Amino acid sequence: MKWTESGEVIRFAWHVLDPERAKVLNDKKIEPSLIAPKAGVSLVVPQMEKIGQLRQSQMPEAGKSYWMAFSNQGRLVKRGDRVDVVIGPFRAENLVVD
């Protein structure tokens, strides 16, 4: 989890070891959310008019890294906060925003 310089975006990145298990992370049909209990918010991946969602959606390959960006408008989630990322059945808990 990376807090960008502006603080308006939080970037979630991962490295794929098992492409079959990682498919759910890149599935455009599943809406990801970043849950920040301390801030009391759930952030979403923004949809840009000409670009689409700020996430990668190609089939994952072993050894490659992927990312998605969550909108942090109002900078409610801060550096050092602990958050959960939920994408369908996938759940990564207690991640620290750096």
All heavy atoms as an XYZ file, in Angstrom:
778
protein
N       0.855     -1.162      0.000
C       0.000      0.000      0.000
C       0.899      1.222      0.000
O       1.769      1.346      0.852
C      -0.877      0.018      1.242
C      -1.778     -1.185      1.430
S      -2.896     -1.574      0.091
C      -3.779     -0.091     -0.149
N       0.683      2.095     -0.968
C       1.522      3.287     -1.086
C       0.639      4.516     -1.167
O      -0.245      4.608     -2.019
C       2.398      3.167     -2.338
C       3.336      4.299     -2.543
C       4.491      4.214     -1.590
C       5.496      5.310     -1.907
N       6.354      5.615     -0.828
N       0.866      5.458     -0.275
C       0.172      6.746     -0.261
C       0.923      7.632     -1.238
O       2.138      7.837     -1.084
C       0.254      7.301      1.160
C      -0.704      8.369      1.536
C      -2.013      8.207      1.863
C      -0.435      9.757      1.707
N      -2.567      9.401      2.214
C      -1.620     10.378      2.122
C       0.695     10.545      1.527
C      -1.711     11.742      2.377
C       0.610     11.900      1.774
C      -0.587     12.482      2.192
N       0.277      8.135     -2.278
C       0.975      8.948     -3.279
C       1.314     10.325     -2.727
O       0.780     10.748     -1.702
C       0.127      9.107     -4.553
O      -1.088      9.775     -4.212
C      -0.157      7.761     -5.191
N       2.161     11.028     -3.422
C       2.605     12.355     -2.985
C       1.441     13.310     -2.723
O       1.449     14.045     -1.761
C       3.549     12.971     -4.029
C       4.917     12.354     -4.039
C       5.642     12.462     -2.714
O       5.639     13.542     -2.095
O       6.204     11.443     -2.272
N       0.437     13.286     -3.577
C      -0.704     14.189     -3.402
C      -1.614     13.717     -2.273
O      -2.370     14.501     -1.715
C      -1.522     14.274     -4.692
O      -2.222     13.054     -4.921
N      -1.555     12.424     -1.971
C      -2.427     11.857     -0.950
C      -3.818     11.545     -1.466
O      -4.645     10.991     -0.764
N      -4.099     11.875     -2.718
C      -5.426     11.662     -3.299
C      -5.617     10.246     -3.826
O      -6.722      9.861     -4.180
C      -5.674     12.666     -4.434
C      -5.706     14.109     -3.984
C      -6.949     14.463     -3.188
O      -8.022     13.923     -3.477
O      -6.837     15.297     -2.269
N      -4.527      9.484     -3.902
C      -4.587      8.114     -4.430
C      -3.772      7.196     -3.534
O      -2.697      7.565     -3.054
C      -4.023      8.071     -5.877
C      -3.887      6.643     -6.374
C      -4.887      8.886     -6.820
N      -4.296      6.000     -3.306
C      -3.549      4.968     -2.597
C      -3.367      3.807     -3.565
O      -4.332      3.321     -4.156
C      -4.277      4.523     -1.323
C      -4.336      5.709     -0.370
C      -3.569      3.323     -0.692
C      -4.944      5.442      0.952
N      -2.127      3.411     -3.751
C      -1.776      2.381     -4.733
C      -1.569      1.043     -4.025
O      -0.806      0.954     -3.073
C      -0.498      2.810     -5.440
C      -0.118      1.976     -6.608
C       1.067      2.654     -7.322
N       1.409      1.945     -8.506
C       2.385      1.054     -8.588
N       3.121      0.774     -7.528
N       2.642      0.438     -9.716
N      -2.263      0.041     -4.529
C      -2.123     -1.330     -4.032
C      -1.393     -2.120     -5.109
O      -1.840     -2.180     -6.250
C      -3.506     -1.921     -3.759
C      -3.508     -3.384     -3.415
C      -2.789     -3.859     -2.332
C      -4.251     -4.287     -4.159
C      -2.810     -5.213     -1.997
C      -4.282     -5.638     -3.843
C      -3.551     -6.098     -2.762
N      -0.254     -2.718     -4.763
C       0.531     -3.493     -5.728
C       0.793     -4.890     -5.167
O       0.869     -5.074     -3.954
C       1.848     -2.789     -6.016
N       0.919     -5.858     -6.084
C       1.186     -7.234     -5.676
C       2.033     -7.930     -6.739
O       2.068     -7.531     -7.892
C      -0.110     -8.009     -5.431
C      -0.980     -8.175     -6.642
C      -1.008     -9.243     -7.503
C      -1.927     -7.248     -7.153
N      -1.916     -9.032     -8.497
C      -2.503     -7.807     -8.312
C      -2.362     -5.981     -6.756
C      -3.466     -7.147     -9.071
C      -3.321     -5.334     -7.506
C      -3.861     -5.928     -8.654
N       2.717     -8.963     -6.312
C       3.569     -9.775     -7.186
C       2.929    -11.157     -7.285
O       2.603    -11.759     -6.262
C       4.977     -9.861     -6.588
C       5.966    -10.508     -7.484
N       6.541     -9.848     -8.543
C       6.467    -11.763     -7.493
C       7.360    -10.680     -9.155
N       7.331    -11.849     -8.545
N       2.760    -11.654     -8.501
C       2.053    -12.915     -8.729
C       3.005    -14.106     -8.638
O       4.029    -14.150     -9.309
C       1.348    -12.910    -10.106
C       0.747    -14.269    -10.419
C       0.282    -11.833    -10.146
N       2.616    -15.057     -7.792
C       3.329    -16.330     -7.691
C       2.513    -17.434     -8.356
O       3.065    -18.298     -9.030
C       3.589    -16.689     -6.229
C       4.420    -15.685     -5.437
C       4.521    -16.108     -3.982
C       5.798    -15.527     -6.047
N       1.189    -17.386     -8.165
C       0.284    -18.394     -8.714
C      -0.785    -17.686     -9.557
O      -1.726    -17.110     -9.010
C      -0.364    -19.166     -7.560
C      -1.292    -20.268     -8.028
O      -1.712    -20.269     -9.204
O      -1.610    -21.138     -7.195
N      -0.646    -17.708    -10.899
C      -1.581    -16.990    -11.770
C      -3.042    -17.422    -11.595
O      -3.940    -16.591    -11.674
C      -1.097    -17.306    -13.184
C       0.318    -17.701    -13.038
C       0.423    -18.341    -11.683
N      -3.282    -18.688    -11.330
C      -4.653    -19.171    -11.171
C      -5.316    -18.526     -9.952
O      -6.453    -18.065    -10.029
C      -4.662    -20.703    -11.040
C      -6.040    -21.314    -11.081
C      -6.815    -21.013    -12.353
O      -6.223    -20.927    -13.444
O      -8.046    -20.848    -12.243
N      -4.608    -18.475     -8.862
C      -5.151    -17.867     -7.638
C      -5.244    -16.344     -7.758
O      -6.070    -15.725     -7.090
C      -4.294    -18.242     -6.440
C      -4.435    -19.719     -6.087
C      -3.588    -20.117     -4.928
N      -4.052    -19.452     -3.710
C      -3.342    -19.382     -2.601
N      -2.158    -19.939     -2.540
N      -3.822    -18.773     -1.544
N      -4.405    -15.739     -8.599
C      -4.375    -14.276     -8.737
C      -5.414    -13.747     -9.724
O      -5.624    -12.532     -9.789
C      -2.980    -13.833     -9.179
N      -6.089    -14.636    -10.470
C      -7.064    -14.184    -11.481
C      -8.111    -13.235    -10.918
O      -8.489    -12.271    -11.560
C      -7.759    -15.372    -12.137
C      -6.998    -15.960    -13.280
C      -7.862    -16.787    -14.200
C      -8.427    -18.011    -13.538
N      -9.024    -18.946    -14.503
N      -8.594    -13.507     -9.737
C      -9.656    -12.699     -9.136
C      -9.216    -11.237     -8.946
O     -10.029    -10.328     -9.035
C     -10.150    -13.322     -7.809
C      -9.104    -13.208     -6.719
C     -11.441    -12.680     -7.364
N      -7.930    -11.017     -8.730
C      -7.431     -9.654     -8.511
C      -7.540     -8.786     -9.755
O      -7.680     -7.565     -9.659
C      -5.981     -9.692     -8.032
C      -5.742    -10.400     -6.707
C      -4.259    -10.543     -6.441
C      -6.432     -9.682     -5.578
N      -7.472     -9.392    -10.923
C      -7.516     -8.644    -12.179
C      -8.871     -8.726    -12.878
O      -9.015     -8.233    -13.993
C      -6.425     -9.151    -13.120
C      -5.028     -8.832    -12.630
O      -4.793     -8.728    -11.443
N      -4.104     -8.653    -13.540
N      -9.862     -9.323    -12.249
C     -11.177     -9.497    -12.859
C     -11.970     -8.191    -12.816
O     -12.375     -7.732    -11.750
C     -11.941    -10.600    -12.122
C     -13.242    -10.976    -12.797
O     -13.755    -10.189    -13.621
O     -13.759    -12.064    -12.486
N     -12.196     -7.584    -13.991
C     -12.896     -6.294    -14.073
C     -14.350     -6.373    -13.622
O     -14.963     -5.356    -13.333
C     -12.827     -5.750    -15.491
C     -11.517     -5.115    -15.800
C     -11.780     -3.739    -16.306
C     -10.468     -3.092    -16.663
N     -10.487     -1.692    -16.496
N     -14.918     -7.572    -13.567
C     -16.321     -7.720    -13.152
C     -16.473     -7.589    -11.638
O     -17.564     -7.383    -11.146
C     -16.866     -9.070    -13.613
C     -16.916     -9.219    -15.109
C     -17.347    -10.610    -15.487
C     -17.075    -10.838    -16.957
N     -16.781    -12.231    -17.238
N     -15.374     -7.734    -10.913
C     -15.409     -7.666     -9.453
C     -14.915     -6.287     -9.010
O     -13.837     -5.855     -9.389
C     -14.540     -8.764     -8.821
C     -15.045    -10.148     -9.249
C     -14.537     -8.643     -7.309
C     -14.155    -11.280     -8.822
N     -15.735     -5.621     -8.217
C     -15.405     -4.272     -7.731
C     -14.530     -4.361     -6.471
O     -14.989     -4.841     -5.435
C     -16.697     -3.522     -7.410
C     -16.489     -2.076     -7.062
C     -16.039     -1.227     -8.233
O     -16.455     -1.503     -9.365
O     -15.260     -0.280     -7.999
N     -13.278     -3.893     -6.550
C     -12.417     -3.918     -5.373
C     -12.762     -2.782     -4.403
O     -13.276     -1.744     -4.807
C     -11.015     -3.731     -5.938
C     -11.203     -3.121     -7.274
C     -12.582     -3.440     -7.734
N     -12.460     -2.994     -3.131
C     -12.627     -1.910     -2.166
C     -11.489     -1.949     -1.154
O     -10.938     -2.999     -0.860
C     -13.980     -2.005     -1.462
O     -14.084     -3.208     -0.756
N     -11.139     -0.774     -0.685
C     -10.135     -0.620      0.347
C     -10.886     -0.130      1.581
O     -11.505      0.932      1.549
C      -9.076      0.402     -0.084
C      -7.921      0.622      0.882
C      -6.664      0.979      0.103
C      -8.224      1.702      1.881
N     -10.875     -0.918      2.634
C     -11.620     -0.596      3.841
C     -10.639     -0.056      4.886
O      -9.649     -0.707      5.208
C     -12.352     -1.837      4.378
C     -13.321     -2.345      3.308
C     -13.079     -1.520      5.678
C     -13.836     -3.728      3.552
N     -10.937      1.148      5.366
C     -10.087      1.807      6.358
C     -10.891      2.010      7.637
O     -11.606      3.002      7.772
C      -9.588      3.134      5.814
N     -10.803      1.064      8.590
C     -11.605      1.156      9.818
C     -11.360      2.430     10.622
O     -12.297      3.036     11.124
C     -11.187     -0.073     10.620
C     -10.605     -1.014      9.619
C     -10.006     -0.159      8.550
N     -10.103      2.861     10.741
C      -9.783      4.055     11.537
C     -10.460      5.295     10.961
O     -10.990      6.119     11.695
C      -8.266      4.255     11.594
C      -7.836      5.424     12.442
C      -6.328      5.522     12.502
C      -5.893      6.760     13.264
N      -4.434      6.911     13.230
N     -10.450      5.427      9.626
C     -11.071      6.578      8.970
C     -12.572      6.378      8.791
O     -13.302      7.320      8.496
C     -10.410      6.828      7.613
N     -13.018      5.118      8.930
C     -14.441      4.823      8.772
C     -14.928      4.948      7.343
O     -16.061      5.349      7.096
N     -14.059      4.598      6.370
C     -14.428      4.721      4.960
C     -14.089      3.449      4.190
O     -13.284      2.627      4.625
C     -13.720      5.920      4.273
C     -14.157      7.230      4.885
C     -12.211      5.782      4.326
N     -14.708      3.333      3.028
C     -14.403      2.286      2.062
C     -14.101      2.987      0.748
O     -14.961      3.682      0.195
C     -15.595      1.340      1.915
O     -15.300      0.349      0.961
N     -12.873      2.850      0.252
C     -12.455      3.517     -0.981
C     -12.661      2.597     -2.179
O     -12.597      1.379     -2.054
C     -10.981      3.925     -0.893
C     -10.562      4.761      0.321
C      -9.078      5.092      0.239
C     -11.388      6.022      0.443
N     -12.873      3.207     -3.341
C     -13.085      2.451     -4.575
C     -12.032      2.832     -5.613
O     -11.359      3.847     -5.496
C     -14.499      2.705     -5.158
C     -15.566      2.224     -4.197
C     -14.693      4.160     -5.504
N     -11.939      1.994     -6.646
C     -11.072      2.280     -7.779
C     -11.847      3.232     -8.689
O     -12.947      2.901     -9.125
C     -10.696      0.982     -8.538
C      -9.918      1.302     -9.795
C      -9.906      0.054     -7.631
N     -11.297      4.427     -8.961
C     -12.037      5.388     -9.783
C     -12.129      4.962    -11.242
O     -11.262      4.259    -11.756
C     -11.245      6.683     -9.633
C      -9.874      6.254     -9.273
C     -10.018      4.957     -8.521
N     -13.188      5.406    -11.883
C     -13.421      5.159    -13.303
C     -13.124      6.462    -14.047
O     -13.828      7.444    -13.868
C     -14.891      4.750    -13.508
C     -15.292      4.512    -14.936
C     -14.906      3.138    -15.425
O     -14.708      2.220    -14.651
N     -14.806      2.993    -16.715
N     -12.072      6.475    -14.855
C     -11.699      7.670    -15.615
C     -12.388      7.631    -16.981
O     -12.469      6.571    -17.602
C     -10.181      7.738    -15.794
C      -9.412      7.625    -14.478
S      -9.854      8.867    -13.271
C      -8.933     10.235    -13.876
N     -12.854      8.774    -17.425
C     -13.658      8.852    -18.649
C     -12.985      8.226    -19.863
O     -13.571      7.426    -20.562
C     -14.004     10.313    -18.941
C     -14.997     10.464    -20.070
C     -15.421     11.908    -20.251
O     -15.717     12.561    -19.239
O     -15.430     12.357    -21.399
N     -11.752      8.575    -20.145
C     -11.085      8.087    -21.359
C     -10.182      6.886    -21.115
O      -9.786      6.208    -22.039
C     -10.275      9.212    -21.992
C     -11.152     10.342    -22.467
C     -10.387     11.363    -23.242
C     -11.303     12.516    -23.535
N     -11.204     13.013    -24.845
N      -9.874      6.603    -19.860
C      -8.927      5.530    -19.538
C      -9.634      4.277    -19.030
O      -9.192      3.172    -19.242
C      -7.929      5.998    -18.458
C      -7.212      7.261    -18.898
C      -6.922      4.921    -18.140
C      -6.398      7.904    -17.812
N     -10.717      4.459    -18.316
C     -11.390      3.347    -17.657
C     -10.964      3.286    -16.204
O     -10.505      4.271    -15.637
N     -11.101      2.114    -15.593
C     -10.716      1.951    -14.194
C      -9.205      2.022    -14.034
O      -8.470      1.564    -14.906
C     -11.197      0.609    -13.664
C     -12.650      0.572    -13.304
C     -12.983     -0.713    -12.570
O     -12.476     -1.775    -12.900
N     -13.842     -0.610    -11.580
N      -8.769      2.585    -12.916
C      -7.341      2.676    -12.631
C      -6.864      1.373    -11.990
O      -6.558      1.298    -10.815
C      -7.043      3.862    -11.712
C      -7.231      5.239    -12.322
C      -6.880      6.319    -11.314
C      -6.403      5.395    -13.580
N      -6.863      0.329    -12.834
C      -6.391     -0.986    -12.407
C      -6.008     -1.794    -13.633
O      -6.453     -1.517    -14.734
C      -7.451     -1.712    -11.590
C      -8.651     -2.136    -12.423
C      -9.767     -2.725    -11.610
N      -9.487     -4.080    -11.162
C     -10.409     -4.901    -10.704
N     -11.667     -4.517    -10.617
N     -10.106     -6.110    -10.316
N      -5.172     -2.785    -13.435
C      -4.780     -3.661    -14.532
C      -5.748     -4.836    -14.586
O      -6.215     -5.308    -13.554
C      -3.349     -4.136    -14.322
C      -2.364     -2.975    -14.427
C      -0.962     -3.393    -14.096
O      -0.693     -3.818    -12.992
N      -0.075     -3.269    -15.065
N      -6.044     -5.288    -15.820
C      -7.048     -6.348    -15.940
C      -6.625     -7.506    -16.859
O      -7.425     -8.383    -17.108
C      -8.367     -5.756    -16.437
O      -8.183     -5.167    -17.703
N      -5.399     -7.496    -17.343
C      -4.958     -8.618    -18.170
C      -4.781     -9.869    -17.319
O      -4.713     -9.794    -16.107
C      -3.672     -8.284    -18.939
C      -2.457     -8.086    -18.080
C      -2.259     -6.655    -17.625
O      -3.189     -5.895    -17.454
N      -1.017     -6.289    -17.398
N      -4.720    -11.010    -17.962
C      -4.520    -12.271    -17.242
C      -3.178    -12.209    -16.508
O      -2.159    -11.874    -17.107
C      -4.522    -13.456    -18.209
C      -5.891    -13.794    -18.752
S      -7.051    -14.289    -17.466
C      -6.323    -15.808    -16.927
N      -3.165    -12.511    -15.216
C      -1.914    -12.440    -14.461
C      -0.920    -13.524    -14.896
O      -1.320    -14.623    -15.260
C      -2.353    -12.644    -13.011
C      -3.691    -13.269    -13.075
C      -4.300    -12.897    -14.389
N       0.354    -13.157    -14.854
C       1.428    -14.085    -15.188
C       2.362    -14.211    -13.998
O       2.638    -13.217    -13.320
C       2.221    -13.563    -16.389
C       1.421    -13.495    -17.683
C       2.255    -12.935    -18.821
O       3.448    -13.310    -18.920
O       1.716    -12.139    -19.588
N       2.852    -15.421    -13.760
C       3.789    -15.661    -12.659
C       5.032    -14.802    -12.835
O       5.534    -14.642    -13.942
C       4.170    -17.136    -12.603
N       5.493    -14.221    -11.753
C       6.709    -13.419    -11.782
C       6.492    -11.953    -12.104
O       7.431    -11.172    -12.060
N       5.266    -11.558    -12.444
C       4.994    -10.167    -12.791
C       4.280     -9.462    -11.644
O       3.616    -10.093    -10.832
C       4.158    -10.071    -14.052
C       4.914    -10.529    -15.284
C       4.261    -10.028    -16.532
C       5.153    -10.374    -17.713
N       4.663     -9.783    -18.923
N       4.409     -8.144    -11.625
C       3.756     -7.327    -10.610
C       2.607     -6.545    -11.239
O       2.685     -6.154    -12.411
C       4.752     -6.356     -9.991
O       5.733     -7.076     -9.281
N       1.573     -6.303    -10.463
C       0.377     -5.594    -10.925
C      -0.035     -4.570     -9.873
O       0.460     -4.605     -8.740
C      -0.758     -6.599    -11.174
C      -0.409     -7.591    -12.244
C       0.229     -8.786    -11.923
C      -0.671     -7.325    -13.585
C       0.578     -9.693    -12.911
C      -0.316     -8.232    -14.578
C       0.311     -9.409    -14.230
O       0.665    -10.295    -15.212
N      -0.929     -3.672    -10.226
C      -1.348     -2.617     -9.315
C      -2.784     -2.183     -9.600
O      -3.342     -2.464    -10.652
C      -0.434     -1.410     -9.433
C      -0.444     -0.818    -10.816
C       0.381     -1.140    -11.854
C      -1.359      0.154    -11.322
N       0.037     -0.435    -12.979
C      -1.030      0.385    -12.676
C      -2.422      0.855    -10.771
C      -1.721      1.279    -13.477
C      -3.111      1.752    -11.576
C      -2.755      1.956    -12.910
N      -3.345     -1.478     -8.640
C      -4.601     -0.754     -8.822
C      -4.536      0.447     -7.893
O      -3.783      0.460     -6.921
C      -5.822     -1.622     -8.540
C      -5.994     -2.095     -7.137
S      -7.476     -3.118     -6.895
C      -7.165     -4.501     -7.971
N      -5.301      1.478     -8.229
C      -5.285      2.719     -7.452
C      -6.668      2.988     -6.876
O      -7.670      2.859     -7.570
C      -4.850      3.874     -8.346
N      -6.694      3.347     -5.604
C      -7.942      3.683     -4.927
C      -8.005      5.188     -4.720
O      -7.013      5.812     -4.322
C      -8.013      2.984     -3.567
C      -8.158      1.501     -3.662
C      -7.058      0.671     -3.653
C      -9.413      0.922     -3.770
C      -7.186     -0.703     -3.740
C      -9.566     -0.460     -3.864
C      -8.450     -1.265     -3.847
N      -9.157      5.762     -4.980
C      -9.357      7.201     -4.789
C      -9.404      7.506     -3.296
O     -10.174      6.909     -2.550
C     -10.665      7.628     -5.455
O     -10.920      8.986     -5.168
N      -8.583      8.454     -2.872
C      -8.539      8.878     -1.470
C      -8.883     10.365     -1.385
O      -8.190     11.150     -0.745
C      -7.152      8.594     -0.871
C      -7.101      8.798      0.625
O      -8.095      8.669      1.320
N      -5.922      9.122      1.127
N      -9.950     10.730     -2.079
C     -10.377     12.124     -2.115
C     -10.665     12.608     -0.698
O     -11.343     11.932      0.076
C     -11.614     12.268     -2.982
C     -11.961     13.691     -3.301
C     -13.056     13.778     -4.340
O     -13.725     12.798     -4.643
N     -13.240     14.944     -4.890
N     -10.122     13.751     -0.361
C     -10.264     14.281      0.991
C      -9.181     13.784      1.927
O      -9.141     14.156      3.087
N      -8.317     12.918      1.431
C      -7.183     12.367      2.190
C      -7.601     11.815      3.549
O      -6.965     12.066      4.562
C      -6.100     13.422      2.345
C      -5.535     13.885      1.039
C      -4.425     14.867      1.257
N      -4.057     15.428     -0.021
C      -3.821     16.705     -0.226
N      -3.896     17.551      0.768
N      -3.491     17.133     -1.422
N      -8.683     11.041      3.545
C      -9.181     10.467      4.799
C      -8.289      9.348      5.325
O      -8.169      9.150      6.527
C     -10.608      9.959      4.597
C     -11.622     11.038      4.207
C     -12.952     10.405      3.851
C     -11.779     12.059      5.305
N      -7.665      8.607      4.407
C      -6.730      7.549      4.800
C      -5.330      8.151      4.801
O      -4.921      8.785      3.839
C      -6.815      6.344      3.838
C      -5.801      5.282      4.215
C      -8.218      5.770      3.824
N      -4.618      7.969      5.890
C      -3.300      8.585      6.077
C      -2.196      7.532      6.080
O      -2.453      6.346      6.256
C      -3.251      9.312      7.431
C      -4.403     10.234      7.709
C      -4.232     11.530      7.002
C      -5.329     12.497      7.466
N      -5.788     13.352      6.459
N      -0.965      8.010      5.908
C       0.192      7.127      6.057
C       0.174      6.529      7.457
O      -0.129      7.206      8.424
C       1.488      7.910      5.862
C       1.818      8.149      4.436
C       3.233      8.719      4.328
N       3.593      8.828      2.939
C       3.874      9.975      2.318
N       3.853     11.098      2.984
N       4.176      9.966      1.048
N       0.489      5.249      7.540
C       0.517      4.569      8.831
C      -0.807      3.898      9.192
O      -0.839      3.062     10.087
N      -1.898      4.270      8.506
C      -3.187      3.617      8.769
C      -3.130      2.162      8.341
O      -2.426      1.795      7.399
C      -4.321      4.311      7.998
C      -4.742      5.634      8.605
O      -4.192      6.030      9.652
O      -5.620      6.288      8.019
N      -3.890      1.325      9.017
C      -4.020     -0.083      8.649
C      -5.330     -0.251      7.892
O      -6.367      0.261      8.314
C      -3.974     -0.969      9.881
C      -2.614     -0.917     10.548
C      -2.430     -1.989     11.575
N      -1.079     -1.966     12.105
C      -0.044     -2.592     11.560
N      -0.202     -3.306     10.469
N       1.145     -2.518     12.102
N      -5.257     -0.951      6.760
C      -6.413     -1.097      5.878
C      -6.565     -2.544      5.423
O      -5.632     -3.339      5.537
C      -6.295     -0.169      4.646
C      -6.241      1.293      5.058
C      -5.076     -0.519      3.802
N      -7.747     -2.851      4.891
C      -8.022     -4.156      4.288
C      -8.381     -3.930      2.828
O      -9.072     -2.965      2.499
C      -9.211     -4.843      4.975
C      -8.992     -5.058      6.461
O      -7.827     -5.168      6.886
O      -9.990     -5.110      7.186
N      -7.930     -4.821      1.953
C      -8.312     -4.781      0.540
C      -9.167     -6.013      0.285
O      -8.776     -7.135      0.599
C      -7.076     -4.775     -0.386
C      -7.492     -4.899     -1.842
C      -6.261     -3.510     -0.171
N     -10.363     -5.774     -0.286
C     -11.300     -6.850     -0.564
C     -11.632     -6.834     -2.051
O     -12.072     -5.810     -2.589
C     -12.590     -6.700      0.270
C     -13.570     -7.807     -0.054
C     -12.259     -6.668      1.751
N     -11.403     -7.984     -2.717
C     -11.711     -8.133     -4.143
C     -12.373     -9.501     -4.291
O     -11.684    -10.520     -4.335
C     -10.447     -8.039     -5.025
C      -9.672     -6.762     -4.715
C     -10.821     -8.109     -6.502
C      -8.270     -6.734     -5.277
N     -13.700     -9.509     -4.331
C     -14.428    -10.776     -4.387
C     -14.060    -11.622     -3.179
O     -14.083    -11.147     -2.046
N     -13.641    -12.884     -3.390
C     -13.285    -13.754     -2.266
C     -11.905    -13.441     -1.674
O     -11.572    -13.906     -0.588
C     -13.303    -15.152     -2.875
C     -12.999    -14.933     -4.313
C     -13.624    -13.608     -4.661
N     -11.102    -12.623     -2.369
C      -9.769    -12.270     -1.884
C      -9.885    -11.198     -0.795
O     -10.630    -10.239     -0.928
C      -8.913    -11.728     -3.038
C      -7.599    -11.138     -2.589
C      -6.500    -11.952     -2.376
C      -7.476     -9.776     -2.397
C      -5.295    -11.413     -1.959
C      -6.266     -9.223     -1.982
C      -5.187    -10.048     -1.764
N      -9.115    -11.385      0.273
C      -9.092    -10.395      1.349
C      -7.668    -10.323      1.907
O      -7.131    -11.329      2.373
C     -10.082    -10.779      2.431
C     -10.214     -9.730      3.502
C     -11.340    -10.103      4.469
N     -11.571     -9.032      5.392
C     -12.540     -8.126      5.272
N     -13.373     -8.186      4.274
N     -12.681     -7.181      6.162
N      -7.081     -9.125      1.841
C      -5.774     -8.880      2.460
C      -6.032     -7.923      3.624
O      -6.522     -6.818      3.418
C      -4.804     -8.261      1.455
N      -5.717     -8.368      4.827
C      -6.075     -7.605      6.018
C      -4.864     -7.010      6.713
O      -3.753     -7.541      6.640
C      -6.817     -8.508      7.003
C      -8.114     -9.039      6.430
C      -8.826    -10.011      7.373
O      -8.130    -10.821      8.030
O     -10.054     -9.942      7.426
N      -5.126     -5.881      7.372
C      -4.144     -5.253      8.241
C      -2.902     -4.793      7.492
O      -1.784     -4.875      8.014
C      -3.771     -6.214      9.385
C      -3.399     -5.479     10.638
O      -3.846     -4.362     10.881
N      -2.574     -6.107     11.448
N      -3.078     -4.299      6.266
C      -1.961     -3.759      5.480
C      -1.672     -2.344      5.950
O      -2.596     -1.574      6.235
C      -2.317     -3.753      3.998
C      -2.698     -5.090      3.376
C      -3.183     -4.888      1.959
C      -1.525     -6.043      3.421
N      -0.409     -1.971      6.014
C      -0.030     -0.631      6.443
C       0.170      0.262      5.220
O       0.889     -0.107      4.287
C       1.265     -0.667      7.287
C       1.689      0.732      7.693
C       1.073     -1.545      8.515
N      -0.449      1.430      5.253
C      -0.276      2.407      4.175
C       1.056      3.106      4.409
O       1.287      3.703      5.452
C      -1.435      3.432      4.142
C      -1.199      4.464      3.056
C      -2.752      2.723      3.954
N       1.942      3.023      3.429
C       3.281      3.590      3.527
C       3.342      4.926      2.822
O       2.886      5.111      1.760
C       4.278      2.608      2.898
C       5.692      3.094      3.000
O       6.008      3.828      3.941
O       6.497      2.726      2.124
